Each structure stands twice: as structure tokens, then as C-alpha cells.
Amino acid sequence: MEVKLSKQQKITVNSAEDIYLIMRQILRRENKIGQGQEHFWMVGLNQANKILYIELVALGSSNMAGINPREAFRMAIYKLAVQVIMVHNHPGANVTPSYEDQDLTDHFIQAGKFLKIEVIDHLIISEETYHSFVESGIFKKLQASERWILPYKVKKRIRNEGKEEGLKEGKEEGLQLGEKIGKEEGLKEGEKKEKERVIEMAKAMKTDGESIDKIVKYTRLSIEEIKKL
């Protein structure tokens, strides 16, 4: 059920407190019996962070975890919202998020990614105070969670990580192989130049009339090699 808002309530949202002050007014509209029930609302925002709508998605449930994302995001799609804020109340003053509250937020963050509608916070409110998942740091941890991530995205990420690791390993192996080949080529080139130097020295000694035995001693060439010079 869409909540009727006054012009003054269709504000530009700059903080969790901005949302809380409006949601507290809406909660106080309920009679005493109604205030004792859990309400779950979705607040839709446009690109300028201005409130487009507030919808009461569920009422009277003691377990918010049963809320279906398809129902919760339906108005956001219809109203062309680009961002949404989840809000629900805890009867009484305790606004500490339960495991179920966190799991629902985790689920909605992933559903929003799929629908291209970003979930930007979850507020738990009472008449006296509120808890913002963003301000408490819980929201950032849930954004990194993979509990509700779609299977194909997990496979895609693993595949991409595998490619990156393969490229990294391939690059390292290529560098190692290149280094090995470089060393081998360097040794071969060095040996070739040394051989040329020794042959030149042997030729010079032979020209000077040195004995083959002496040339063998200083150049370490074989007798056959020296005779061919």
C-alpha cells in the first residue's frame, strides 16, 4: 500500500536521519495497536535523491525474512526509482538488527543489483530512535557478502579470476622461460666468441712457427683442429 505523503515530506534525502524523521511521523499515524505491529516499508528515490514514494509492503509479521523481493521492488520499477531504502520498525525501543534483519538486507542488496535499483540503506526505527545499517558499518559488510549472489555471477567471477590467475602464471612462466632462453643464448654466444678468439690466437702462434704441442697447451684446441688452420 502506497503511503500518502504531503509536499513537505517529499524531501531530498541527505542522511538516514532525514528518512527517520518522516518514517517516525508515518508510524505515529497508526493507533496504539498498529504501532505495536511490525511494519516494513520501501522508500523510493529518484536520481536527485528526492523521495518518489513510500510503500507499506508488509504489516503485522513477526518474521520480516519472509518478504518477497518481487513484491518489495514492484513499486520501484513502476515509479522508475533508481535507489531504495528499506525501513521497518521494532515495537519498543530496541532497534538492534537481528540476524534475520541482516539476511533480508543482504538478499535485497543482491535483488537490487539484478534489477538495477540500488539499495542504499536499511533503517530500523522506533518512536524514540533508529538504527542505520550504513552508519553502523553493517551495510558495507553485507555488500561484500555472497550468500544471496546469483549462481551465474559466482561462476562468472570464478571464471574471470581463473583467467587472471592463468595470465599471471603464464606471464611469470614466460618471463622465467625468457630468462632461461636468454641465459642459454648468452652462453652460446659467449662460447662462440671465445672459440673465435682461441682460433685467432692459434693461427697467430702457428704463423710465428710455434710447435703444435705448445699451441695445444695454450689454446686447448685439438691437434686436428690446429692442423686445419
Summary of the structure (lengths in Angstrom):
residues: 229
radius of gyration: 38.3
end to end distance: 104.8
largest distance: 124.0
contacts: 625
relative contact order: 0.09
helix: 58%
strand: 16%
